[in-house]
């Protein structure tokens, strides 16, 4: 089973039909399809609105998991109830008006938690667009360490950080280590620029190392993980014609790390299935 947790919906003609055709070709069972800021261009077309997302979902309800877009700090938190009623089962956030962990935004997370709606956070630096001045975009508001407070305050809320926090990878790694409700995907340029040795260094814990820590005097090192890939999710975040390439990049990393088959399956679909299990 393959579930892609990071697929944008754009307004290009015939996009959704082409996407499902490519999913069939690549063996992708489901995608978490994301709405966005409708006045921003992405891959030459405007990002789809929440209303357009629901239309796409209704066309392919067995293949699409709709993640509604919330403009943190601008939309009313009540939008979450509206999106849930329309059929959205997750949320996508980016370009917030405040740091992700700011008090102003806690009501959004409280409501998402109440509806068991996982949130996909853009983490790290963000694409530059013509709308940046209007939105007062500041990439530093999206540091992965800001997920730490949210994860601790709402322990049943599932948080997925995109791009492993690029370029704040160590923040992302330790946020992942300490919080059992935090996940990350490896979308973006990370799989093109980083190699197995880097992943072993950054995502440093595994069963052997954790066992040694447990036997040492530093017993305060405790994590719910036996391996970092217990909570890594497959996400592509590319145009349709590049999805096959990204699948190959994940597989190449798995091979270089000699990752067990059980962990490969978790990354490629089981982790997202578990995140969404309260919804379906």
C-alpha positions in Angstrom: 0.0 0.0 0.0 1.3 3.4 -1.0 -0.2 6.7 0.4 1.3 9.9 -0.8 0.9 12.4 2.1 1.8 15.6 0.1 0.1 16.2 -3.2 -1.0 19.7 -4.2 -4.2 20.3 -6.2 -3.8 23.0 -8.9 -6.3 24.4 -11.3 -4.8 23.2 -14.5 -7.4 21.7 -16.9 -7.7 17.9 -16.4 -5.3 17.8 -13.5 -7.2 15.5 -11.3 -7.8 12.9 -14.0 -4.2 13.0 -15.0 -3.2 12.6 -11.3 -5.4 9.5 -10.8 -4.1 8.0 -14.1 -0.5 8.4 -12.8 -1.4 6.9 -9.4 -2.7 3.8 -11.2 0.5 3.6 -13.2 2.7 3.9 -10.1 0.6 1.8 -7.7 -0.3 4.7 -5.4 -3.5 3.8 -3.7 -4.4 7.1 -2.1 -3.1 10.7 -1.9 -3.6 13.4 0.7 -4.6 16.1 -1.7 -4.0 19.7 -0.5 -5.8 22.9 -1.2 -3.9 26.2 -1.0 -3.9 29.9 -1.3 -5.8 30.4 -4.5 -4.0 33.6 -5.6 -0.6 31.8 -5.6 0.7 30.2 -8.7 2.3 26.7 -8.4 3.8 24.9 -11.4 2.3 27.5 -13.7 -1.2 27.2 -12.4 -3.1 28.7 -9.5 -3.5 26.5 -6.4 -6.9 25.1 -5.9 -9.4 26.4 -3.3 -11.0 24.3 -0.6 -14.2 24.2 -2.7 -12.3 22.9 -5.7 -10.6 20.3 -3.5 -14.0 19.0 -2.4 -15.1 18.7 -6.0 -12.0 16.6 -6.8 -12.7 14.5 -3.7 -16.3 13.8 -4.8 -15.0 12.8 -8.3 -12.6 10.2 -6.8 -13.6 9.5 -3.1 -11.8 6.2 -2.9 -8.5 7.7 -4.0 -8.3 11.1 -2.4 -8.0 12.2 1.2 -8.9 15.9 1.2 -6.7 18.2 3.3 -8.3 21.6 3.5 -6.2 24.8 3.6 -6.3 27.0 6.6 -4.7 30.5 6.6 -3.4 30.6 10.2 -3.9 34.0 11.8 -6.3 35.2 9.0 -9.1 32.6 8.7 -11.5 32.2 11.6 -10.7 29.0 13.6 -14.3 28.1 12.9 -13.2 27.2 9.4 -12.1 23.9 10.7 -15.6 22.8 11.6 -16.7 24.0 8.1 -14.0 22.0 6.4 -14.7 18.9 8.4 -18.4 19.1 7.5 -17.5 19.4 3.8 -15.5 16.2 4.0 -11.9 17.3 4.7 -10.1 14.8 6.9 -6.9 16.7 7.3 -5.5 20.3 7.2 -2.6 22.0 5.3 -1.0 25.1 6.7 1.8 27.3 5.5 2.8 31.0 5.5 1.3 31.7 9.0 0.8 35.3 10.3 2.5 34.2 13.6 5.1 31.5 14.6 3.4 28.1 14.4 3.5 27.8 18.2 2.2 31.3 19.0 -0.7 31.6 21.5 -2.8 33.3 18.7 -2.9 30.0 16.8 -3.7 27.5 19.6 -7.5 27.5 19.0 -6.9 26.2 15.4 -5.0 23.2 16.9 -7.5 22.7 19.7 -10.3 22.4 17.1 -8.3 20.1 14.8 -7.6 17.9 17.7 -11.3 17.7 18.6 -12.1 16.5 15.1 -9.0 14.1 14.8 -7.8 16.1 11.8 -4.0 15.7 11.2 -2.2 18.8 10.1 0.5 18.9 7.4 2.8 21.8 8.3 5.1 23.3 5.8 8.4 23.5 7.7 11.5 25.4 6.7 12.0 28.0 4.0 9.2 28.5 1.6 8.8 29.1 -2.1 9.1 32.8 -3.1 6.0 34.2 -4.9 4.6 37.5 -6.1 2.1 37.4 -3.1 4.8 37.4 -0.4 4.5 41.1 0.4 0.7 40.7 0.7 1.0 37.7 3.0 4.0 39.2 4.9 5.8 35.9 4.4 8.6 35.0 6.8 10.1 31.5 6.6 11.4 31.8 10.2 7.8 31.5 11.4 7.8 27.9 10.1 10.8 26.4 12.0 10.2 22.7 12.9 11.0 23.3 16.6 7.7 25.2 16.8 5.9 21.9 16.4 7.3 20.8 19.7 5.0 23.0 21.8 1.9 22.0 19.7 2.7 18.3 20.0 3.1 18.5 23.8 0.0 20.7 24.3 -2.2 18.5 22.1 -0.8 14.9 22.5 -3.5 13.2 20.5 -3.1 15.6 17.5 -1.1 14.2 14.7 1.4 16.7 13.2 3.3 16.1 9.9 6.2 18.4 9.1 7.0 18.7 5.4 10.6 18.7 4.1 12.2 17.6 7.4 12.4 21.3 8.2 14.8 22.3 5.5 17.3 23.8 6.4 16.7 23.3 10.1 17.2 19.5 10.0 18.5 19.0 13.5 15.5 20.8 15.0 13.2 18.6 13.0 15.1 15.4 14.0 14.9 16.1 17.8 11.3 17.3 17.5 10.6 13.9 15.9 12.6 12.1 18.6 10.8 13.4 21.6 7.2 13.6 20.3 5.3 10.4 19.4 2.6 12.4 17.6 5.0 14.1 15.2 5.9 12.8 11.7 8.0 14.2 8.9 8.1 13.7 5.1 11.2 13.9 3.0 9.7 15.9 0.1 11.6 18.8 -1.5 15.3 18.7 -2.4 16.5 16.7 0.6 16.6 13.3 -1.2 18.5 14.9 -4.1 21.1 16.5 -1.9 21.6 14.2 1.0 23.0 10.7 1.2 22.6 7.7 3.5 25.5 8.7 5.8 23.9 12.1 6.4 20.6 10.5 7.3 22.4 8.1 9.7 24.0 11.1 11.4 21.0 13.4 11.6 18.4 10.7 12.4 20.9 9.1 14.7 18.8 6.8 16.9 18.0 3.1 16.1 17.4 0.1 18.2 21.1 -0.6 18.9 21.9 2.9 19.9 18.8 3.3 22.0 19.7 0.0 23.8 23.1 1.3 24.7 21.6 4.6 26.0 19.2 2.6 28.2 22.1 0.7 29.7 24.1 3.8 30.4 23.6 6.3 33.2 21.7 8.7 30.8 18.4 6.9 31.3 16.5 10.2 30.7 17.0 9.5 27.0 13.7 7.9 26.2 11.8 7.9 23.0 8.8 6.0 21.6 10.9 5.2 18.6 13.1 2.1 18.0 14.0 3.7 14.6 13.6 7.2 13.2 11.7 5.8 10.1 8.9 4.7 12.4 7.5 8.1 11.8 8.7 9.2 8.4 6.0 9.4 5.7 6.2 9.2 1.9 5.4 12.6 0.4 6.2 13.7 -3.2 5.2 17.4 -3.5 6.1 17.5 -7.2 4.3 17.9 -10.5 2.6 14.7 -11.8 5.3 13.9 -14.3 8.0 13.8 -11.5 6.2 11.5 -9.0 7.8 8.4 -10.4 11.3 10.0 -9.9 10.5 10.8 -6.3 9.3 7.2 -5.7 12.7 6.1 -7.0 14.5 8.5 -4.7 12.8 7.0 -1.6 13.6 3.5 -2.8 17.2 4.4 -3.4 17.5 5.8 0.1 15.9 2.7 1.6 18.4 0.5 -0.3 21.4 2.6 0.8 20.3 2.4 4.4 19.5 -1.3 4.1 16.1 -0.5 5.7 14.1 -3.5 6.7 11.0 -4.2 4.6 8.7 -3.6 7.5 10.0 0.0 7.9 9.8 0.6 4.2 6.1 -0.3 4.3 5.5 2.0 7.2 7.1 4.9 5.4 5.3 4.3 2.1 1.8 3.9 3.5 1.3 2.3 6.9 2.2 5.4 8.9 -0.3 7.6 7.0 -2.9 4.8 7.3 -2.4 4.8 11.1 -2.6 8.6 11.3 -5.9 8.6 9.4 -7.3 5.5 11.2 -9.5 7.6 13.4 -11.1 9.1 10.3 -12.0 6.0 8.3 
